[in-house]
Amino acid sequence: MLAAANEIRSEFLKNQIGKTVNVLFENDNEGYTENYTPVKVYTDVECGSMLKVKITESDNDYCYGEITE
């Protein structure tokens, strides 16, 4: 059952690639979209900032992207 849940999560995160989403940053480079998808970027961002991020890749736990604004 856990394996199935992990596969569904991984597939969901993979389907976010290519989308541009609003992310509320809670740490230096980590935040969540409006639907609570976890996102990391490769640059430091001020905590509390909401920025547009283009999702470029994912793994089993996070989407990764680039700030577009």
C-alpha positions in Angstrom: 0.0 0.0 0.0 2.8 2.4 0.9 4.6 1.7 -2.4 1.4 2.5 -4.3 1.0 5.8 -2.5 4.7 6.7 -3.2 4.2 5.9 -6.9 1.1 8.1 -7.1 2.9 11.0 -5.3 5.9 10.7 -7.6 3.7 10.7 -10.7 1.8 13.8 -9.4 5.1 15.7 -8.9 6.4 14.6 -12.3 3.2 16.0 -13.9 4.0 19.4 -12.5 7.1 19.8 -14.7 6.6 22.7 -17.2 4.0 24.5 -15.1 4.5 27.9 -13.7 3.0 28.2 -10.2 2.8 30.6 -7.3 5.0 29.4 -4.4 4.9 30.7 -0.8 8.5 30.3 0.6 8.7 29.2 4.2 12.5 28.6 4.3 15.5 30.1 2.4 14.8 28.0 -0.8 11.7 25.9 0.0 8.0 26.5 -0.1 4.6 25.3 -1.2 2.2 26.0 -4.1 -1.4 26.8 -3.6 -2.3 23.1 -3.6 0.6 22.3 -1.1 3.0 20.9 -3.6 6.5 21.1 -2.1 8.9 23.2 -4.2 12.6 23.9 -3.9 14.6 26.5 -5.9 18.4 26.8 -6.2 18.6 30.4 -5.0 17.9 31.8 -1.6 14.6 33.5 -1.2 13.3 35.7 1.6 11.0 33.8 4.0 7.4 34.8 3.4 7.8 35.7 -0.2 5.3 34.5 -2.8 6.9 34.2 -6.2 6.2 32.6 -9.6 8.3 29.5 -10.2 8.6 27.4 -13.3 8.8 23.7 -12.4 11.7 22.1 -14.2 12.2 18.7 -12.5 11.0 16.5 -9.7 12.0 13.6 -7.5 9.9 11.5 -5.1 9.6 14.3 -2.5 9.9 17.7 -4.2 9.4 19.7 -7.4 12.4 21.9 -8.3 12.2 25.1 -10.3 13.4 28.5 -11.4 12.0 31.8 -10.2 10.4 33.6 -13.1 9.5 37.0 -11.7 
